[in-house]
Amino acid sequence: MLSIAFLQNLVDYGVIGLLGVMSFLTFFFWVERLLFYRSLDLAKYPHKEELEMEITNHVHILSTFGSNAPYIGLLGTVFGIILTFYTMGQSGEMDVKHIMSSLSLALKATAMGLIVAIPAIFLYNHLVRKIEKILVQWKLLHKVSTHAT
């Protein structure tokens, strides 16, 4: 049977590790999209659909991480609280110091989930605005070139 210490470490390092990876990927894909937008040549895209497919790649990842990171953090907190109550029940002791420290450590998962989610949503909204501006620029470019011929 799995030990309580192993489960606590799994919850701590597993959830916090997953949220850390999500945070890194959020920043990575945001930077990748910004670099792509900077080098984008709108004249290469005669059809708006092709452009939309290119400029929206990987943007959904930021939205997904932003909307799900709080739930992953909350899941880690719930597991931490369950393990705390299980440990209390097995030991039969009501050591307030141990209970409070265990519960505060469990709540760090929720905090980490929010720390990942809030910037992810900001960065997602930033990219959505960039996409809107690129599409307007494409429309203006092709409107001008259509009238010029």
C-alpha positions in Angstrom: 0.0 0.0 0.0 1.2 3.5 -0.7 2.4 5.5 2.2 0.9 8.8 3.2 4.2 10.6 2.8 4.5 9.3 -0.8 0.9 10.5 -1.5 1.6 13.9 0.0 4.8 14.3 -2.1 2.9 13.1 -5.2 0.2 15.7 -4.6 2.7 18.4 -3.8 5.2 17.8 -6.6 2.8 16.4 -9.1 0.3 19.2 -9.0 2.9 22.0 -8.5 5.0 20.4 -11.2 2.2 20.2 -13.7 1.2 23.8 -13.0 4.9 24.8 -13.5 5.0 23.1 -16.9 1.8 24.8 -17.8 3.2 28.1 -16.8 6.4 27.5 -18.9 4.4 26.4 -21.9 2.1 29.4 -21.6 5.0 31.8 -21.7 6.7 29.8 -24.5 3.7 29.8 -26.8 3.0 33.5 -26.2 6.6 34.4 -27.1 6.5 32.0 -30.1 3.3 33.7 -31.4 4.7 37.2 -30.9 7.8 36.3 -32.9 5.7 34.7 -35.6 3.5 37.8 -35.8 6.5 40.1 -36.1 7.9 38.2 -39.1 4.5 37.8 -40.8 4.1 38.9 -44.4 0.5 39.5 -45.1 1.0 39.6 -48.9 1.9 35.9 -48.8 -1.7 35.1 -47.9 -4.2 35.7 -50.7 -7.0 33.9 -48.8 -8.1 35.1 -45.4 -8.8 31.5 -44.2 -5.1 30.5 -44.7 -4.0 33.5 -42.7 -6.5 32.7 -39.9 -5.2 29.2 -39.7 -1.6 30.4 -39.4 -2.1 33.2 -36.9 -4.3 31.2 -34.5 -2.0 28.2 -34.1 -1.3 27.4 -30.5 -3.4 30.3 -29.1 -6.0 27.8 -27.8 -3.3 26.4 -25.4 -3.2 29.7 -23.5 -6.9 29.7 -23.1 -7.0 26.0 -22.1 -4.3 26.5 -19.5 -5.9 29.7 -18.2 -9.3 28.1 -17.7 -8.1 24.8 -16.3 -5.2 25.8 -14.0 -7.4 26.8 -11.2 -9.2 23.5 -11.3 -5.9 21.6 -11.2 -4.8 23.7 -8.2 -8.1 23.1 -6.5 -7.7 19.4 -7.1 -4.4 19.5 -5.4 -5.9 21.3 -2.5 -8.7 18.8 -2.1 -6.2 15.9 -2.2 -4.1 17.7 0.4 -7.0 18.3 2.7 -8.1 14.7 2.3 -4.7 13.5 3.2 -4.6 15.8 6.2 -7.9 14.5 7.5 -6.8 10.9 6.8 -3.6 11.4 8.7 -5.5 13.0 11.6 -7.9 10.1 11.7 -5.1 7.5 11.6 -3.1 9.1 14.3 -6.0 10.0 16.5 -4.3 13.2 17.5 -5.7 16.7 17.1 -2.4 18.6 16.9 -3.4 22.1 15.8 0.1 23.0 14.6 0.2 19.9 12.3 -3.3 20.5 11.0 -2.8 24.1 10.2 0.5 23.6 8.5 -0.9 20.7 6.5 -3.9 22.7 5.4 -1.8 25.8 4.5 0.5 23.6 2.4 -2.6 22.2 0.7 -3.8 25.6 -0.2 -0.6 26.4 -2.0 -1.9 24.3 -4.9 -4.9 26.6 -5.4 -2.6 29.6 -5.2 -0.3 28.1 -7.8 -3.3 27.4 -10.1 -4.3 31.1 -9.9 -0.7 32.2 -10.4 -0.7 30.2 -13.7 -4.3 31.1 -14.8 -4.3 34.8 -14.4 -1.2 35.6 -16.6 -2.4 32.9 -19.1 -5.7 34.7 -19.6 -4.0 38.1 -19.9 -1.5 36.7 -22.5 -4.4 34.9 -24.4 -6.3 38.2 -24.6 -3.2 40.0 -25.8 -2.8 37.5 -28.6 -6.5 37.7 -29.5 -6.2 41.4 -29.9 -3.0 41.0 -32.0 -4.9 38.5 -34.2 -7.8 41.0 -34.7 -5.3 43.7 -35.7 -3.6 41.4 -38.2 -6.9 40.5 -39.8 -7.8 44.1 -40.2 -4.4 44.9 -41.7 -4.9 42.0 -44.1 -8.4 43.2 -45.1 -7.0 46.8 -45.7 -4.1 45.4 -47.7 -6.3 43.3 -50.0 -9.0 46.0 -50.2 -6.4 48.5 -51.5 -4.8 46.0 -53.9 -8.3 45.0 -55.2 -9.1 48.7 -56.0 -5.7 49.3 -57.5 -6.2 46.7 -60.3 
